[in-house]
Amino acid sequence: MRLWHEWPRTKEAYNAIRIEGSYGVKEELLSGSYLKITPEAGELILFNPTRIHSVEKINQGSRLTWSCFIGLENQNKALQIWS
């Protein structure tokens, strides 16, 4: 998985790098600075999905992806998870 250090903070900035008709972006328009994460079996990776990210093709085995929202109303309440 690659997680870029930059991400579009406005709709206009996102549209400037977006691939028309998809949520994808044109990688050649990014700075190239990203964090590469290689999870081991059984690890859970949590990240803000509004950050530009990508995953590499799986050549063997399988990948399980689960997405949800995690919210915190205030410090006195438990985290809320929903999808």
C-alpha positions as CSV (number, residue, x, y, z in Angstrom):
1,M,0.0,0.0,0.0
2,R,1.2,3.5,-0.7
3,L,0.0,6.5,1.2
4,W,0.9,9.9,-0.2
5,H,2.0,12.7,2.1
6,E,-0.2,15.2,0.1
7,W,-3.9,15.1,-0.5
8,P,-6.3,17.6,-2.1
9,R,-7.8,19.9,0.5
10,T,-10.4,21.4,-1.8
11,K,-12.7,20.1,-4.5
12,E,-10.8,22.2,-7.1
13,A,-7.5,20.7,-6.1
14,Y,-8.9,17.2,-6.4
15,N,-10.5,17.9,-9.8
16,A,-7.1,19.2,-11.1
17,I,-5.5,15.8,-10.6
18,R,-8.5,13.5,-10.9
19,I,-8.9,10.9,-13.6
20,E,-12.2,11.8,-15.4
21,G,-15.0,9.4,-14.5
22,S,-13.3,7.8,-11.5
23,Y,-12.1,8.5,-8.0
24,G,-8.6,7.9,-9.1
25,V,-5.9,10.5,-9.6
26,K,-3.1,11.0,-12.1
27,E,0.0,9.7,-10.3
28,E,2.3,11.7,-12.5
29,L,0.8,14.9,-11.0
30,L,1.7,13.9,-7.5
31,S,4.9,14.9,-5.7
32,G,6.1,11.3,-5.6
33,S,6.6,11.4,-1.8
34,Y,4.7,8.6,-0.2
35,L,4.9,6.1,2.6
36,K,5.0,2.5,1.6
37,I,3.2,0.1,4.0
38,T,3.7,-3.6,3.7
39,P,1.3,-5.3,6.2
40,E,2.0,-8.8,7.5
41,A,-0.8,-11.4,7.7
42,G,-3.1,-10.5,10.6
43,E,-2.2,-6.8,10.8
44,L,-4.8,-4.0,10.6
45,I,-4.0,-0.8,8.9
46,L,-6.1,2.3,9.7
47,F,-5.7,5.5,7.7
48,N,-7.7,8.5,6.6
49,P,-9.1,7.5,3.2
50,T,-9.3,11.1,2.1
51,R,-5.5,10.9,1.7
52,I,-4.3,9.7,-1.6
53,H,-3.6,6.0,-1.4
54,S,-3.1,3.0,-3.7
55,V,-2.6,-0.8,-3.4
56,E,-0.5,-3.0,-5.5
57,K,-1.8,-5.9,-7.5
58,I,-1.9,-9.2,-5.6
59,N,0.0,-11.9,-7.5
60,Q,-0.7,-14.7,-5.1
61,G,-3.0,-15.3,-2.1
62,S,-5.8,-12.9,-1.3
63,R,-6.4,-9.5,0.2
64,L,-9.3,-8.7,2.5
65,T,-10.5,-5.1,2.6
66,W,-13.0,-3.7,5.0
67,S,-14.1,-0.1,5.1
68,C,-16.1,1.8,7.8
69,F,-16.4,5.1,9.5
70,I,-15.0,5.7,12.9
71,G,-16.3,8.7,14.8
72,L,-15.7,10.4,18.1
73,E,-18.4,12.7,19.4
74,N,-16.4,13.9,22.3
75,Q,-13.8,12.7,24.8
76,N,-16.3,11.5,27.2
77,K,-18.0,9.0,24.8
78,A,-16.7,5.8,23.2
79,L,-15.7,5.6,19.6
80,Q,-18.5,4.9,17.2
81,I,-18.0,2.6,14.2
82,W,-20.5,2.3,11.3
83,S,-20.5,1.7,7.6
